[in-house]
Amino acid sequence: MQDFLSFKTFITPTLLILVYYIGAVLIPLLSWYLARWIKRSYFSELSVQIKESVQTHTTSKQRFIVLLAFLIAFLCMEIFWRVIFEFLIAYFNMHDALMKINLT
């Protein structure tokens, strides 16, 4: 308890893991919901025209390629999100290791 109150022990690595999982799930869901809400609220007529145009002027192969590109971009964003948190956790682990060396 003394280490916690004197900031020798950090609670941040545990919180980072919690924030990572919340962000990994909520950010894509909230982004999708926000995009649909904006489309519905401000661009409803335009989105219908675009949807009809895409269906008439593109092949299923082209739509599949766009979907595949979206999925690859989504996976890259999730990996980048993970790498950011791994870096932050590694930073705090280095701090803990240096504090242990300092105490000995």
Gaussian input, Z-matrix of N, CA and C with variables (Angstrom, degrees):
# hf/3-21g

backbone

0 1
 N
 C     1     B1
 C     2     B2     1     A1
 N     3     B3     2     A2     1     D1
 C     4     B4     3     A3     2     D2
 C     5     B5     4     A4     3     D3
 N     6     B6     5     A5     4     D4
 C     7     B7     6     A6     5     D5
 C     8     B8     7     A7     6     D6
 N     9     B9     8     A8     7     D7
 C    10    B10     9     A9     8     D8
 C    11    B11    10    A10     9     D9
 N    12    B12    11    A11    10    D10
 C    13    B13    12    A12    11    D11
 C    14    B14    13    A13    12    D12
 N    15    B15    14    A14    13    D13
 C    16    B16    15    A15    14    D14
 C    17    B17    16    A16    15    D15
 N    18    B18    17    A17    16    D16
 C    19    B19    18    A18    17    D17
 C    20    B20    19    A19    18    D18
 N    21    B21    20    A20    19    D19
 C    22    B22    21    A21    20    D20
 C    23    B23    22    A22    21    D21
 N    24    B24    23    A23    22    D22
 C    25    B25    24    A24    23    D23
 C    26    B26    25    A25    24    D24
 N    27    B27    26    A26    25    D25
 C    28    B28    27    A27    26    D26
 C    29    B29    28    A28    27    D27
 N    30    B30    29    A29    28    D28
 C    31    B31    30    A30    29    D29
 C    32    B32    31    A31    30    D30
 N    33    B33    32    A32    31    D31
 C    34    B34    33    A33    32    D32
 C    35    B35    34    A34    33    D33
 N    36    B36    35    A35    34    D34
 C    37    B37    36    A36    35    D35
 C    38    B38    37    A37    36    D36
 N    39    B39    38    A38    37    D37
 C    40    B40    39    A39    38    D38
 C    41    B41    40    A40    39    D39
 N    42    B42    41    A41    40    D40
 C    43    B43    42    A42    41    D41
 C    44    B44    43    A43    42    D42
 N    45    B45    44    A44    43    D43
 C    46    B46    45    A45    44    D44
 C    47    B47    46    A46    45    D45
 N    48    B48    47    A47    46    D46
 C    49    B49    48    A48    47    D47
 C    50    B50    49    A49    48    D48
 N    51    B51    50    A50    49    D49
 C    52    B52    51    A51    50    D50
 C    53    B53    52    A52    51    D51
 N    54    B54    53    A53    52    D52
 C    55    B55    54    A54    53    D53
 C    56    B56    55    A55    54    D54
 N    57    B57    56    A56    55    D55
 C    58    B58    57    A57    56    D56
 C    59    B59    58    A58    57    D57
 N    60    B60    59    A59    58    D58
 C    61    B61    60    A60    59    D59
 C    62    B62    61    A61    60    D60
 N    63    B63    62    A62    61    D61
 C    64    B64    63    A63    62    D62
 C    65    B65    64    A64    63    D63
 N    66    B66    65    A65    64    D64
 C    67    B67    66    A66    65    D65
 C    68    B68    67    A67    66    D66
 N    69    B69    68    A68    67    D67
 C    70    B70    69    A69    68    D68
 C    71    B71    70    A70    69    D69
 N    72    B72    71    A71    70    D70
 C    73    B73    72    A72    71    D71
 C    74    B74    73    A73    72    D72
 N    75    B75    74    A74    73    D73
 C    76    B76    75    A75    74    D74
 C    77    B77    76    A76    75    D75
 N    78    B78    77    A77    76    D76
 C    79    B79    78    A78    77    D77
 C    80    B80    79    A79    78    D78
 N    81    B81    80    A80    79    D79
 C    82    B82    81    A81    80    D80
 C    83    B83    82    A82    81    D81
 N    84    B84    83    A83    82    D82
 C    85    B85    84    A84    83    D83
 C    86    B86    85    A85    84    D84
 N    87    B87    86    A86    85    D85
 C    88    B88    87    A87    86    D86
 C    89    B89    88    A88    87    D87
 N    90    B90    89    A89    88    D88
 C    91    B91    90    A90    89    D89
 C    92    B92    91    A91    90    D90
 N    93    B93    92    A92    91    D91
 C    94    B94    93    A93    92    D92
 C    95    B95    94    A94    93    D93
 N    96    B96    95    A95    94    D94
 C    97    B97    96    A96    95    D95
 C    98    B98    97    A97    96    D96
 N    99    B99    98    A98    97    D97
 C   100   B100    99    A99    98    D98
 C   101   B101   100   A100    99    D99
 N   102   B102   101   A101   100   D100
 C   103   B103   102   A102   101   D101
 C   104   B104   103   A103   102   D102
 N   105   B105   104   A104   103   D103
 C   106   B106   105   A105   104   D104
 C   107   B107   106   A106   105   D105
 N   108   B108   107   A107   106   D106
 C   109   B109   108   A108   107   D107
 C   110   B110   109   A109   108   D108
 N   111   B111   110   A110   109   D109
 C   112   B112   111   A111   110   D110
 C   113   B113   112   A112   111   D111
 N   114   B114   113   A113   112   D112
 C   115   B115   114   A114   113   D113
 C   116   B116   115   A115   114   D114
 N   117   B117   116   A116   115   D115
 C   118   B118   117   A117   116   D116
 C   119   B119   118   A118   117   D117
 N   120   B120   119   A119   118   D118
 C   121   B121   120   A120   119   D119
 C   122   B122   121   A121   120   D120
 N   123   B123   122   A122   121   D121
 C   124   B124   123   A123   122   D122
 C   125   B125   124   A124   123   D123
 N   126   B126   125   A125   124   D124
 C   127   B127   126   A126   125   D125
 C   128   B128   127   A127   126   D126
 N   129   B129   128   A128   127   D127
 C   130   B130   129   A129   128   D128
 C   131   B131   130   A130   129   D129
 N   132   B132   131   A131   130   D130
 C   133   B133   132   A132   131   D131
 C   134   B134   133   A133   132   D132
 N   135   B135   134   A134   133   D133
 C   136   B136   135   A135   134   D134
 C   137   B137   136   A136   135   D135
 N   138   B138   137   A137   136   D136
 C   139   B139   138   A138   137   D137
 C   140   B140   139   A139   138   D138
 N   141   B141   140   A140   139   D139
 C   142   B142   141   A141   140   D140
 C   143   B143   142   A142   141   D141
 N   144   B144   143   A143   142   D142
 C   145   B145   144   A144   143   D143
 C   146   B146   145   A145   144   D144
 N   147   B147   146   A146   145   D145
 C   148   B148   147   A147   146   D146
 C   149   B149   148   A148   147   D147
 N   150   B150   149   A149   148   D148
 C   151   B151   150   A150   149   D149
 C   152   B152   151   A151   150   D150
 N   153   B153   152   A152   151   D151
 C   154   B154   153   A153   152   D152
 C   155   B155   154   A154   153   D153
 N   156   B156   155   A155   154   D154
 C   157   B157   156   A156   155   D155
 C   158   B158   157   A157   156   D156
 N   159   B159   158   A158   157   D157
 C   160   B160   159   A159   158   D158
 C   161   B161   160   A160   159   D159
 N   162   B162   161   A161   160   D160
 C   163   B163   162   A162   161   D161
 C   164   B164   163   A163   162   D162
 N   165   B165   164   A164   163   D163
 C   166   B166   165   A165   164   D164
 C   167   B167   166   A166   165   D165
 N   168   B168   167   A167   166   D166
 C   169   B169   168   A168   167   D167
 C   170   B170   169   A169   168   D168
 N   171   B171   170   A170   169   D169
 C   172   B172   171   A171   170   D170
 C   173   B173   172   A172   171   D171
 N   174   B174   173   A173   172   D172
 C   175   B175   174   A174   173   D173
 C   176   B176   175   A175   174   D174
 N   177   B177   176   A176   175   D175
 C   178   B178   177   A177   176   D176
 C   179   B179   178   A178   177   D177
 N   180   B180   179   A179   178   D178
 C   181   B181   180   A180   179   D179
 C   182   B182   181   A181   180   D180
 N   183   B183   182   A182   181   D181
 C   184   B184   183   A183   182   D182
 C   185   B185   184   A184   183   D183
 N   186   B186   185   A185   184   D184
 C   187   B187   186   A186   185   D185
 C   188   B188   187   A187   186   D186
 N   189   B189   188   A188   187   D187
 C   190   B190   189   A189   188   D188
 C   191   B191   190   A190   189   D189
 N   192   B192   191   A191   190   D190
 C   193   B193   192   A192   191   D191
 C   194   B194   193   A193   192   D192
 N   195   B195   194   A194   193   D193
 C   196   B196   195   A195   194   D194
 C   197   B197   196   A196   195   D195
 N   198   B198   197   A197   196   D196
 C   199   B199   198   A198   197   D197
 C   200   B200   199   A199   198   D198
 N   201   B201   200   A200   199   D199
 C   202   B202   201   A201   200   D200
 C   203   B203   202   A202   201   D201
 N   204   B204   203   A203   202   D202
 C   205   B205   204   A204   203   D203
 C   206   B206   205   A205   204   D204
 N   207   B207   206   A206   205   D205
 C   208   B208   207   A207   206   D206
 C   209   B209   208   A208   207   D207
 N   210   B210   209   A209   208   D208
 C   211   B211   210   A210   209   D209
 C   212   B212   211   A211   210   D210
 N   213   B213   212   A212   211   D211
 C   214   B214   213   A213   212   D212
 C   215   B215   214   A214   213   D213
 N   216   B216   215   A215   214   D214
 C   217   B217   216   A216   215   D215
 C   218   B218   217   A217   216   D216
 N   219   B219   218   A218   217   D217
 C   220   B220   219   A219   218   D218
 C   221   B221   220   A220   219   D219
 N   222   B222   221   A221   220   D220
 C   223   B223   222   A222   221   D221
 C   224   B224   223   A223   222   D222
 N   225   B225   224   A224   223   D223
 C   226   B226   225   A225   224   D224
 C   227   B227   226   A226   225   D225
 N   228   B228   227   A227   226   D226
 C   229   B229   228   A228   227   D227
 C   230   B230   229   A229   228   D228
 N   231   B231   230   A230   229   D229
 C   232   B232   231   A231   230   D230
 C   233   B233   232   A232   231   D231
 N   234   B234   233   A233   232   D232
 C   235   B235   234   A234   233   D233
 C   236   B236   235   A235   234   D234
 N   237   B237   236   A236   235   D235
 C   238   B238   237   A237   236   D236
 C   239   B239   238   A238   237   D237
 N   240   B240   239   A239   238   D238
 C   241   B241   240   A240   239   D239
 C   242   B242   241   A241   240   D240
 N   243   B243   242   A242   241   D241
 C   244   B244   243   A243   242   D242
 C   245   B245   244   A244   243   D243
 N   246   B246   245   A245   244   D244
 C   247   B247   246   A246   245   D245
 C   248   B248   247   A247   246   D246
 N   249   B249   248   A248   247   D247
 C   250   B250   249   A249   248   D248
 C   251   B251   250   A250   249   D249
 N   252   B252   251   A251   250   D250
 C   253   B253   252   A252   251   D251
 C   254   B254   253   A253   252   D252
 N   255   B255   254   A254   253   D253
 C   256   B256   255   A255   254   D254
 C   257   B257   256   A256   255   D255
 N   258   B258   257   A257   256   D256
 C   259   B259   258   A258   257   D257
 C   260   B260   259   A259   258   D258
 N   261   B261   260   A260   259   D259
 C   262   B262   261   A261   260   D260
 C   263   B263   262   A262   261   D261
 N   264   B264   263   A263   262   D262
 C   265   B265   264   A264   263   D263
 C   266   B266   265   A265   264   D264
 N   267   B267   266   A266   265   D265
 C   268   B268   267   A267   266   D266
 C   269   B269   268   A268   267   D267
 N   270   B270   269   A269   268   D268
 C   271   B271   270   A270   269   D269
 C   272   B272   271   A271   270   D270
 N   273   B273   272   A272   271   D271
 C   274   B274   273   A273   272   D272
 C   275   B275   274   A274   273   D273
 N   276   B276   275   A275   274   D274
 C   277   B277   276   A276   275   D275
 C   278   B278   277   A277   276   D276
 N   279   B279   278   A278   277   D277
 C   280   B280   279   A279   278   D278
 C   281   B281   280   A280   279   D279
 N   282   B282   281   A281   280   D280
 C   283   B283   282   A282   281   D281
 C   284   B284   283   A283   282   D282
 N   285   B285   284   A284   283   D283
 C   286   B286   285   A285   284   D284
 C   287   B287   286   A286   285   D285
 N   288   B288   287   A287   286   D286
 C   289   B289   288   A288   287   D287
 C   290   B290   289   A289   288   D288
 N   291   B291   290   A290   289   D289
 C   292   B292   291   A291   290   D290
 C   293   B293   292   A292   291   D291
 N   294   B294   293   A293   292   D292
 C   295   B295   294   A294   293   D293
 C   296   B296   295   A295   294   D294
 N   297   B297   296   A296   295   D295
 C   298   B298   297   A297   296   D296
 C   299   B299   298   A298   297   D297
 N   300   B300   299   A299   298   D298
 C   301   B301   300   A300   299   D299
 C   302   B302   301   A301   300   D300
 N   303   B303   302   A302   301   D301
 C   304   B304   303   A303   302   D302
 C   305   B305   304   A304   303   D303
 N   306   B306   305   A305   304   D304
 C   307   B307   306   A306   305   D305
 C   308   B308   307   A307   306   D306
 N   309   B309   308   A308   307   D307
 C   310   B310   309   A309   308   D308
 C   311   B311   310   A310   309   D309

   B1=1.4482
   B2=1.5194
   B3=1.3142
   B4=1.4620
   B5=1.5306
   B6=1.3563
   B7=1.4668
   B8=1.5284
   B9=1.3162
   B10=1.4590
   B11=1.5249
   B12=1.3195
   B13=1.4610
   B14=1.5247
   B15=1.3137
   B16=1.4633
   B17=1.5334
   B18=1.3282
   B19=1.4655
   B20=1.5275
   B21=1.3214
   B22=1.4622
   B23=1.5246
   B24=1.3072
   B25=1.4578
   B26=1.5206
   B27=1.3199
   B28=1.4659
   B29=1.5225
   B30=1.3153
   B31=1.4620
   B32=1.5258
   B33=1.3241
   B34=1.4555
   B35=1.5250
   B36=1.3539
   B37=1.4677
   B38=1.5269
   B39=1.3036
   B40=1.4640
   B41=1.5196
   B42=1.3132
   B43=1.4641
   B44=1.5214
   B45=1.3307
   B46=1.4617
   B47=1.5187
   B48=1.3071
   B49=1.4690
   B50=1.5210
   B51=1.3025
   B52=1.4658
   B53=1.5289
   B54=1.3243
   B55=1.4652
   B56=1.5231
   B57=1.3304
   B58=1.4612
   B59=1.5264
   B60=1.3311
   B61=1.4623
   B62=1.5237
   B63=1.3133
   B64=1.4695
   B65=1.5241
   B66=1.3390
   B67=1.4585
   B68=1.5151
   B69=1.3212
   B70=1.4625
   B71=1.5228
   B72=1.3227
   B73=1.4605
   B74=1.5308
   B75=1.3275
   B76=1.4625
   B77=1.5251
   B78=1.3194
   B79=1.4645
   B80=1.5332
   B81=1.3332
   B82=1.4724
   B83=1.5266
   B84=1.3368
   B85=1.4623
   B86=1.5225
   B87=1.3148
   B88=1.4584
   B89=1.5248
   B90=1.3140
   B91=1.4657
   B92=1.5214
   B93=1.3209
   B94=1.4681
   B95=1.5206
   B96=1.3382
   B97=1.4574
   B98=1.5273
   B99=1.3272
   B100=1.4581
   B101=1.5246
   B102=1.3239
   B103=1.4673
   B104=1.5278
   B105=1.3307
   B106=1.4736
   B107=1.5249
   B108=1.3285
   B109=1.4565
   B110=1.5384
   B111=1.3354
   B112=1.4650
   B113=1.5182
   B114=1.3259
   B115=1.4651
   B116=1.5162
   B117=1.3211
   B118=1.4626
   B119=1.5229
   B120=1.3255
   B121=1.4593
   B122=1.5191
   B123=1.3150
   B124=1.4535
   B125=1.5244
   B126=1.3166
   B127=1.4561
   B128=1.5232
   B129=1.3134
   B130=1.4631
   B131=1.5234
   B132=1.3332
   B133=1.4668
   B134=1.5201
   B135=1.3207
   B136=1.4561
   B137=1.5311
   B138=1.3240
   B139=1.4593
   B140=1.5279
   B141=1.3256
   B142=1.4706
   B143=1.5242
   B144=1.3366
   B145=1.4659
   B146=1.5293
   B147=1.3156
   B148=1.4697
   B149=1.5235
   B150=1.3300
   B151=1.4675
   B152=1.5272
   B153=1.3228
   B154=1.4681
   B155=1.5164
   B156=1.3310
   B157=1.4621
   B158=1.5151
   B159=1.3142
   B160=1.4655
   B161=1.5221
   B162=1.3236
   B163=1.4675
   B164=1.5182
   B165=1.3295
   B166=1.4656
   B167=1.5230
   B168=1.3288
   B169=1.4582
   B170=1.5236
   B171=1.3134
   B172=1.4586
   B173=1.5207
   B174=1.3139
   B175=1.4568
   B176=1.5311
   B177=1.3047
   B178=1.4680
   B179=1.5273
   B180=1.3267
   B181=1.4664
   B182=1.5304
   B183=1.3304
   B184=1.4641
   B185=1.5280
   B186=1.3245
   B187=1.4693
   B188=1.5229
   B189=1.3310
   B190=1.4581
   B191=1.5263
   B192=1.3312
   B193=1.4675
   B194=1.5235
   B195=1.3222
   B196=1.4643
   B197=1.5275
   B198=1.3226
   B199=1.4595
   B200=1.5279
   B201=1.3121
   B202=1.4602
   B203=1.5312
   B204=1.3327
   B205=1.4730
   B206=1.5256
   B207=1.3329
   B208=1.4597
   B209=1.5239
   B210=1.3142
   B211=1.4645
   B212=1.5245
   B213=1.3277
   B214=1.4636
   B215=1.5216
   B216=1.3391
   B217=1.4698
   B218=1.5243
   B219=1.3249
   B220=1.4623
   B221=1.5309
   B222=1.3190
   B223=1.4663
   B224=1.5296
   B225=1.3267
   B226=1.4697
   B227=1.5242
   B228=1.3244
   B229=1.4634
   B230=1.5258
   B231=1.3220
   B232=1.4614
   B233=1.5308
   B234=1.3346
   B235=1.4622
   B236=1.5238
   B237=1.3344
   B238=1.4566
   B239=1.5233
   B240=1.3280
   B241=1.4717
   B242=1.5255
   B243=1.3311
   B244=1.4628
   B245=1.5316
   B246=1.3357
   B247=1.4577
   B248=1.5232
   B249=1.3154
   B250=1.4649
   B251=1.5231
   B252=1.3184
   B253=1.4618
   B254=1.5209
   B255=1.3286
   B256=1.4578
   B257=1.5230
   B258=1.3352
   B259=1.4522
   B260=1.5274
   B261=1.3275
   B262=1.4634
   B263=1.5269
   B264=1.3245
   B265=1.4631
   B266=1.5255
   B267=1.3411
   B268=1.4643
   B269=1.5237
   B270=1.3085
   B271=1.4613
   B272=1.5328
   B273=1.3115
   B274=1.4651
   B275=1.5261
   B276=1.3231
   B277=1.4686
   B278=1.5276
   B279=1.3451
   B280=1.4652
   B281=1.5254
   B282=1.3169
   B283=1.4708
   B284=1.5238
   B285=1.3209
   B286=1.4652
   B287=1.5336
   B288=1.3504
   B289=1.4647
   B290=1.5278
   B291=1.3155
   B292=1.4729
   B293=1.5182
   B294=1.3162
   B295=1.4598
   B296=1.5267
   B297=1.3304
   B298=1.4627
   B299=1.5299
   B300=1.3332
   B301=1.4600
   B302=1.5171
   B303=1.3022
   B304=1.4629
   B305=1.5170
   B306=1.3237
   B307=1.4684
   B308=1.5197
   B309=1.3352
   B310=1.4619
   B311=1.5046
   A1=110.74
   A2=116.79
   A3=121.09
   A4=110.63
   A5=116.29
   A6=119.61
   A7=111.07
   A8=116.30
   A9=120.31
   A10=111.03
   A11=116.70
   A12=120.54
   A13=112.79
   A14=117.76
   A15=120.44
   A16=112.06
   A17=117.90
   A18=124.79
   A19=112.86
   A20=117.37
   A21=120.47
   A22=110.65
   A23=116.27
   A24=122.32
   A25=107.88
   A26=116.07
   A27=120.84
   A28=110.50
   A29=115.53
   A30=120.46
   A31=110.63
   A32=116.87
   A33=121.46
   A34=114.07
   A35=121.34
   A36=118.27
   A37=113.42
   A38=117.85
   A39=120.72
   A40=110.58
   A41=116.44
   A42=120.01
   A43=111.49
   A44=117.01
   A45=119.82
   A46=111.81
   A47=116.61
   A48=119.50
   A49=110.19
   A50=117.53
   A51=121.43
   A52=110.83
   A53=117.03
   A54=121.10
   A55=110.77
   A56=117.40
   A57=120.40
   A58=110.87
   A59=116.76
   A60=119.18
   A61=111.97
   A62=117.00
   A63=119.18
   A64=110.00
   A65=116.14
   A66=119.89
   A67=113.20
   A68=117.61
   A69=121.05
   A70=111.71
   A71=117.13
   A72=120.42
   A73=111.27
   A74=116.57
   A75=119.49
   A76=114.54
   A77=118.52
   A78=119.51
   A79=111.89
   A80=120.26
   A81=118.45
   A82=112.84
   A83=117.22
   A84=118.90
   A85=112.17
   A86=117.03
   A87=120.03
   A88=111.55
   A89=117.96
   A90=120.63
   A91=111.16
   A92=116.11
   A93=120.44
   A94=110.68
   A95=116.59
   A96=120.38
   A97=110.86
   A98=118.02
   A99=121.98
   A100=111.33
   A101=117.00
   A102=120.54
   A103=110.84
   A104=116.94
   A105=119.66
   A106=111.11
   A107=117.63
   A108=120.82
   A109=110.59
   A110=116.81
   A111=119.90
   A112=110.25
   A113=116.52
   A114=120.47
   A115=111.11
   A116=116.50
   A117=121.18
   A118=111.80
   A119=117.21
   A120=120.68
   A121=113.23
   A122=117.49
   A123=120.03
   A124=115.03
   A125=117.94
   A126=120.37
   A127=112.59
   A128=118.45
   A129=119.71
   A130=112.12
   A131=118.35
   A132=120.08
   A133=111.49
   A134=116.17
   A135=120.47
   A136=111.09
   A137=117.18
   A138=119.42
   A139=111.54
   A140=117.54
   A141=120.43
   A142=109.72
   A143=116.74
   A144=120.37
   A145=111.15
   A146=116.33
   A147=119.59
   A148=110.54
   A149=116.92
   A150=120.20
   A151=110.86
   A152=116.98
   A153=120.20
   A154=110.97
   A155=116.95
   A156=120.92
   A157=111.38
   A158=116.83
   A159=120.36
   A160=110.29
   A161=117.19
   A162=119.71
   A163=112.06
   A164=117.69
   A165=119.05
   A166=112.95
   A167=118.94
   A168=121.24
   A169=114.66
   A170=118.92
   A171=120.44
   A172=109.89
   A173=113.69
   A174=119.09
   A175=108.84
   A176=115.27
   A177=119.03
   A178=110.91
   A179=116.98
   A180=120.60
   A181=110.23
   A182=117.66
   A183=121.02
   A184=110.91
   A185=116.70
   A186=119.69
   A187=110.67
   A188=117.29
   A189=121.57
   A190=111.05
   A191=116.56
   A192=120.66
   A193=110.33
   A194=118.06
   A195=121.17
   A196=110.08
   A197=117.08
   A198=120.92
   A199=111.07
   A200=116.74
   A201=121.03
   A202=111.11
   A203=116.78
   A204=120.22
   A205=110.38
   A206=116.84
   A207=120.44
   A208=110.76
   A209=117.78
   A210=121.14
   A211=111.77
   A212=117.42
   A213=120.67
   A214=109.99
   A215=117.09
   A216=120.21
   A217=110.66
   A218=117.21
   A219=121.50
   A220=110.67
   A221=116.75
   A222=120.24
   A223=111.53
   A224=116.94
   A225=119.62
   A226=110.80
   A227=117.49
   A228=120.12
   A229=111.26
   A230=117.32
   A231=120.53
   A232=110.86
   A233=117.16
   A234=120.25
   A235=110.01
   A236=117.39
   A237=120.75
   A238=110.69
   A239=117.22
   A240=122.10
   A241=109.92
   A242=116.33
   A243=121.29
   A244=111.37
   A245=117.10
   A246=121.54
   A247=110.54
   A248=117.47
   A249=120.60
   A250=110.07
   A251=116.76
   A252=119.75
   A253=112.11
   A254=118.34
   A255=119.77
   A256=110.51
   A257=117.02
   A258=120.43
   A259=110.97
   A260=116.66
   A261=120.07
   A262=111.77
   A263=117.02
   A264=120.28
   A265=110.28
   A266=116.91
   A267=119.88
   A268=110.54
   A269=117.51
   A270=121.20
   A271=110.30
   A272=116.63
   A273=119.33
   A274=111.82
   A275=117.86
   A276=120.32
   A277=110.98
   A278=116.43
   A279=119.48
   A280=110.56
   A281=115.85
   A282=119.17
   A283=110.36
   A284=116.96
   A285=120.68
   A286=111.63
   A287=116.09
   A288=119.15
   A289=111.22
   A290=116.77
   A291=119.40
   A292=111.68
   A293=116.83
   A294=119.48
   A295=110.66
   A296=117.93
   A297=121.06
   A298=110.80
   A299=116.59
   A300=120.10
   A301=110.02
   A302=116.54
   A303=122.07
   A304=111.84
   A305=116.66
   A306=120.77
   A307=112.57
   A308=117.52
   A309=119.53
   A310=112.47
   D1=-36.82
   D2=179.09
   D3=-63.22
   D4=-41.00
   D5=178.68
   D6=-63.60
   D7=-37.88
   D8=179.53
   D9=-66.47
   D10=-44.26
   D11=-178.18
   D12=-71.70
   D13=-25.40
   D14=178.90
   D15=-96.09
   D16=8.92
   D17=177.66
   D18=63.43
   D19=26.69
   D20=172.83
   D21=-83.10
   D22=-24.86
   D23=175.58
   D24=-116.31
   D25=128.55
   D26=-178.42
   D27=-98.67
   D28=145.27
   D29=173.44
   D30=-96.58
   D31=-3.97
   D32=-175.01
   D33=-59.65
   D34=-42.99
   D35=-179.80
   D36=-56.80
   D37=-38.71
   D38=177.60
   D39=-67.38
   D40=-42.60
   D41=178.27
   D42=-66.45
   D43=-35.44
   D44=178.45
   D45=-61.95
   D46=-40.62
   D47=178.66
   D48=-64.53
   D49=-41.81
   D50=177.74
   D51=-63.19
   D52=-46.20
   D53=179.71
   D54=-64.39
   D55=-36.69
   D56=178.24
   D57=-59.09
   D58=-50.64
   D59=-177.41
   D60=-66.96
   D61=-37.84
   D62=176.51
   D63=-62.83
   D64=-46.21
   D65=-179.93
   D66=-66.73
   D67=-38.55
   D68=-178.88
   D69=-63.91
   D70=-28.37
   D71=179.51
   D72=-95.67
   D73=-46.32
   D74=-172.55
   D75=-76.91
   D76=-35.84
   D77=-178.07
   D78=-60.07
   D79=-48.99
   D80=177.23
   D81=-63.62
   D82=-40.70
   D83=-179.52
   D84=-65.92
   D85=-45.20
   D86=179.66
   D87=-68.59
   D88=-34.83
   D89=176.44
   D90=-64.23
   D91=-44.17
   D92=178.46
   D93=-62.97
   D94=-43.89
   D95=179.36
   D96=-63.93
   D97=-43.81
   D98=-179.95
   D99=-63.42
   D100=-42.39
   D101=178.82
   D102=-62.95
   D103=-42.17
   D104=178.48
   D105=-66.93
   D106=-38.10
   D107=179.67
   D108=-66.37
   D109=-42.54
   D110=178.51
   D111=-64.35
   D112=-43.67
   D113=179.41
   D114=-61.75
   D115=-43.84
   D116=-179.28
   D117=-69.36
   D118=-37.93
   D119=-174.90
   D120=-79.63
   D121=-39.01
   D122=-170.45
   D123=-115.17
   D124=-24.08
   D125=-173.85
   D126=-129.04
   D127=35.68
   D128=-174.25
   D129=-64.34
   D130=-44.38
   D131=-179.78
   D132=-69.55
   D133=-41.23
   D134=-179.96
   D135=-65.62
   D136=-38.39
   D137=-179.15
   D138=-66.62
   D139=-33.55
   D140=176.67
   D141=-65.70
   D142=-43.12
   D143=178.84
   D144=-64.08
   D145=-42.04
   D146=179.18
   D147=-64.81
   D148=-42.36
   D149=179.77
   D150=-61.32
   D151=-44.35
   D152=178.84
   D153=-64.29
   D154=-40.47
   D155=179.95
   D156=-65.99
   D157=-42.03
   D158=179.18
   D159=-63.74
   D160=-41.68
   D161=-178.44
   D162=-68.16
   D163=-31.53
   D164=-177.79
   D165=-88.44
   D166=-27.21
   D167=-173.62
   D168=-104.79
   D169=-1.30
   D170=179.41
   D171=-124.24
   D172=154.41
   D173=176.81
   D174=-91.19
   D175=167.74
   D176=178.27
   D177=-65.55
   D178=-30.94
   D179=177.40
   D180=-64.65
   D181=-42.37
   D182=179.06
   D183=-65.49
   D184=-40.39
   D185=177.94
   D186=-65.57
   D187=-36.93
   D188=177.17
   D189=-64.42
   D190=-40.84
   D191=178.75
   D192=-63.69
   D193=-40.79
   D194=177.66
   D195=-64.62
   D196=-42.90
   D197=177.94
   D198=-63.13
   D199=-41.90
   D200=177.88
   D201=-63.87
   D202=-41.32
   D203=177.62
   D204=-63.48
   D205=-39.15
   D206=177.39
   D207=-63.70
   D208=-44.46
   D209=179.85
   D210=-64.14
   D211=-39.13
   D212=177.75
   D213=-65.81
   D214=-42.84
   D215=177.75
   D216=-62.81
   D217=-40.47
   D218=178.49
   D219=-62.02
   D220=-45.18
   D221=178.78
   D222=-64.34
   D223=-38.75
   D224=177.37
   D225=-64.33
   D226=-39.30
   D227=178.01
   D228=-65.66
   D229=-40.24
   D230=178.06
   D231=-65.97
   D232=-39.62
   D233=177.79
   D234=-65.33
   D235=-41.92
   D236=178.60
   D237=-62.74
   D238=-40.79
   D239=176.20
   D240=-58.43
   D241=-42.92
   D242=179.35
   D243=-65.27
   D244=-43.32
   D245=-178.18
   D246=-63.44
   D247=-40.11
   D248=177.72
   D249=-57.86
   D250=-47.22
   D251=-178.00
   D252=-71.44
   D253=-33.20
   D254=175.00
   D255=-63.33
   D256=-39.86
   D257=177.54
   D258=-62.36
   D259=-45.73
   D260=-179.54
   D261=-63.85
   D262=-41.86
   D263=178.83
   D264=-66.22
   D265=-39.77
   D266=177.62
   D267=-62.82
   D268=-36.79
   D269=178.12
   D270=-60.84
   D271=-46.01
   D272=179.69
   D273=-70.23
   D274=-32.77
   D275=175.27
   D276=-65.58
   D277=-38.03
   D278=175.80
   D279=-63.55
   D280=-39.10
   D281=178.04
   D282=-62.04
   D283=-45.41
   D284=178.79
   D285=-60.72
   D286=-42.53
   D287=179.75
   D288=-65.37
   D289=-40.03
   D290=178.19
   D291=-67.15
   D292=-35.26
   D293=177.59
   D294=-66.87
   D295=-36.65
   D296=177.35
   D297=-66.88
   D298=-39.13
   D299=177.37
   D300=-65.69
   D301=-39.59
   D302=-178.74
   D303=-64.96
   D304=-34.05
   D305=-177.88
   D306=-76.94
   D307=-23.03
   D308=-178.37
   D309=-89.74

